[in-house]
Amino acid sequence: MNINDKSVLEMLNKLIVINRLNKSQILQMVNLVSISKDINDLKDNLKWESSKSIYQNI
């Protein structure tokens, strides 16, 4: 997805508001946008990244 596309930015803003993302989650999402094919792929990537961070401390 193209982060410079207006529709993508609007979608990201909706995700931020709906999920009440914090600053680190927003930064993580912005980093993952470029490698994601669509919104569902982005959500999957975010879930994957959050699960990785949980298990890194073990």
C-alpha positions in Angstrom: 0.0 0.0 0.0 1.1 3.5 -0.7 1.3 5.6 2.5 1.1 8.8 0.3 -2.3 7.8 -1.1 -5.1 9.8 0.4 -7.5 6.8 0.7 -4.8 4.8 2.5 -4.2 7.7 5.0 -7.9 7.9 5.7 -8.1 4.2 6.3 -5.1 4.4 8.7 -6.7 7.2 10.6 -9.8 5.2 11.0 -7.8 2.2 12.3 -6.0 4.5 14.8 -9.3 5.9 16.1 -11.2 2.7 16.2 -8.5 0.7 17.9 -7.2 3.6 20.0 -3.6 2.9 19.0 -0.8 4.4 21.1 2.3 6.1 19.6 4.4 2.9 19.3 1.5 1.0 17.7 1.0 3.9 15.2 4.7 3.9 14.3 4.7 0.2 13.9 1.6 0.4 11.6 3.3 3.1 9.5 6.3 0.9 9.1 4.2 -2.1 8.0 2.0 -0.2 5.5 4.6 -0.4 2.7 4.9 -4.2 2.9 1.2 -4.8 3.2 -1.0 -5.6 0.2 -4.2 -4.4 1.7 -6.0 -3.6 5.0 -6.4 -7.2 5.9 -2.8 -7.9 5.3 -1.8 -4.9 7.4 -4.0 -6.2 10.3 -2.4 -9.6 10.0 1.1 -8.0 10.0 0.2 -6.0 13.1 -1.0 -9.0 14.9 2.1 -10.9 14.0 4.4 -8.1 15.2 2.5 -7.7 18.4 2.7 -11.4 19.1 6.5 -11.4 18.4 7.0 -8.6 20.9 5.1 -10.5 23.6 7.4 -13.6 23.3 10.7 -11.7 23.0 10.7 -11.1 26.7 10.6 -14.8 27.5 
